[in-house]
Amino acid sequence: MSTQKLRAIYKQLNDKIDDSKEKALFEIKELKNDLNELQRHLSGRKKETDIQPEDLMRSVFELAQHLRDAKKREEVVADMEFVAAEAEAEEYLLSRGAKLLTRPAGWHFQTSKERFLLHESDPVEAAAELRKLLAAGKRLKRPKKKKS
């Protein structure tokens, strides 16, 4: 899937999260107003009220639904970010010459002098370790061209 489509999906999910939060805030304000009016009525400061118990229950259920919706979408966004980070790290590792080997298991980086075990399974941590190694000067030597 192209990065443009992924960005559009990510943006749409974030917009829906923001929308759910705004709706939840609206329900909280409405519920607060209804509860204040009910408190004034029950304490005797207000003689008549048109608050129905079903209105309070409906507000609470809608509030709960909006919160569940926002939380579920936030989990999806977090999963998407994790998968994207893994894919980017794996691409980085492969582009720098690291390999995923079975013995010993994990991501390995080999120079002309030594071999490094970067991480057993996590490509994100392996990529971070490889960045440290490359910053420290452990670069692969390019083979010299043969002269004819």
Phi, psi and omega in degrees: 000140183287157180293331178295318178293320179296319177297320179295319178295315179300316180296318180295319178297316178295322177296319179291326175297313179298320179297316179297320179294320178295318178295322178295318177297320177299315180296323178297316179296317179296317179295321179297316178297316179296318180292323177296318178295319179295322178296317178297321180293314183289331179278351176096001179282339179232127186283314184244145174214150178249017179287129177255144178300329180294328177296319179295315180296319180298317180298318180294317180295319178294321177299314179298320180296317180295320179293318177297318180298313180296318181295318180296317179292324176297323177295320178296317179297318179297319177297319179297318179296321179295315180295319179296319179295319178296315181296318179295318180294318179296319177298318179297314181300313181294324181290336180265001176095008177283153182227149176265110183250161180265335179230118335297147187296135175138181179277128182239147174230130185237131173255184180291338183255326186210167179242139181244134170269113185281306179196151184292312187224333187275112180292333180293314179290325177296319179295321178296318179295320179295322177299320177296315180297316181292327177291333180276357175101014179271069183263151176288137176277133178280138180295142180286146179285140180283135178269139181277000000 
